[in-house]
Amino acid sequence: MNKFMKIAINEAKINENNNFKDGGPFGAIIVKNNKIIATAHNTVLENHDPTAHAEINAIRHACKILKTHDLNGCQIYTTCFPCPMCLSAIIWANIKEVYYGNTKEDANNIGFKDQKIYEALNNIENNQEIKFIQIDREQTIKSFKKFENNPNIY
């Protein structure tokens, strides 16, 4: 067994051993240069935070430790293929390698709605569950223009 995946599994077992009171059966770790930077498990229930997935928690922790928002050169080991939110965070964090155990289908089979979200993203403009209404763009675009023209960004 991969030594890093074993640690991710142990993170997931924290919830398993606690009768899943903290959250779902997920664990993740961030590795850079063959060194563990951060470990985490799902804390959605404990934190009353639907974004507190193992991958998100690990990314947040790694960014604090490394004092950066850019995790380029890091790998993430996760016990399940990332949900759309976690996949987005991985992309934003600039992580280029994802090692995973369980599949999207495995998550779907135990009641997680990843597949439903993937389907909604494929046809977001026609989503029937969420109403998207654009308002006040002439005001909101002003900050974007200032950002775009700021020479100090990155």
N, C-alpha and C positions, 0 to 999 in steps of 0.2 A: 504494500500500500504506500502511496505517496505520503511522505512525512508531513507536508503542508496540508494535504486534504485530511489527514488524520486529525490535525489540530482543528480544522474547520468542523469536522464531525464532532469532536469533543465540545466545541462551542454549541453546536445544535443540541448535544446531550444535556447541556445545562438546563435547557427548557424541558427536555424529556424527563430529566430527573426531578424537575419541579412541577410535574404534572401539567406542563405547558401553561403555567400561570403567567409567565412573562410574555409569551407569544408563540408563534409557530415553530415548526421543527427545522429551523434554518440556522446555519452558522457560516461565517466567512472570515477570511484573513487577508491582509495585504502584505506582500513580500516585495522587498527590493534588494537586489544584489545578494540573493539567497539568504536574506535576514528578515525575520518577521518584524514588521513595523506595527501592525495593529491586529487585534482579534476582536470578534464581536458575534453576538447572536441576536435573534429577533427579540425586540422589546416592545412590540406594538401594544400589547395589553398592559404591561407594567407602566409604560410611559403615557398611555392614552394618546398615542401618536401613530396614525396609519402610515407614516413614512419611516418608522423606526425598524426597517428591515435590516437583516444582518449585513448586507452589502453596504447599505447607506450608513449604518453605524460604524462599520469598519472604515469606510472612506472618510467620514467625519473625523474619526479618531486619528487616522494616518495623516490627514492634512494638518491637524493640530500638532502632532508630533514632529512632522517635517517642516512645519511653518510655511506651507504653500497650499495653493489650490490646484496645483498641477502635479499629478502623480505619474507623469511620464517616466517610464523605466520600472514601474511597479507592475506586479501581477496580482490578480485577485483569485483566491481559491474559495469556492462557494459550494455548498452542499446541493444546490439546485440551479438549473439554468436561470439566469436573472429575469425577474419580471420586467415589464416595460419601464417602470419607474427606476428600478435599479440599473437596468441597461442604459437608460438615459444618464443616470449619475456616473456610470462607468465611462461613458463617452465624454461627458463634461469634464471628468477628472483626468482624461487623457490616458486612461489605462488601456493598453493594447493587447494584453493577454488575459483571458478568462478561462480558468479551469473549473469545471463543474461536475457534480455527481449526477443528481436526478435530472430528469427531463422536464420540459414544459408540460408534457402529457402526464407525467407523474404528479405534478402539482395540481393539475386539473382534476385528476382522479381522486384526490383527497379534499377537494372542495375549494381550492384557490382559483380565483377568476382571471388568471393571467391570459388565457386564450380569449376570453371575452374582451379584454382590453386590447390585445393585439388586433382583433377583428375591428374594434371601434377605431383604432388608429389608422387602419387601412382605408377607412371611409369616414374620416372625422367630420367632414362637412355635412354628411347625411346622418349623423348620429341621432338616434331617436331618444336617447336617455338624457342628453345634456343639450340645453339650448344655448347656442353661441350668438351673442348680440353685440356687434361692434358699436361703441359710442365714443364720442369726444376725441377722436383721433387727432384732430387739429390741435388739441391741447397736450395729449399724451406724447405726440411725436416730438415735442420740443426737447424733452430730456434725451431722446434718442439722437437728435441732431447735435446736441452739446457733447454727448458721448462720442459720436462719430468724429467730431472735429477736435477732440481733446488730444493733444500730442503726448500727454503723460500716460495714456492707457497702454498697458503692457510695455 
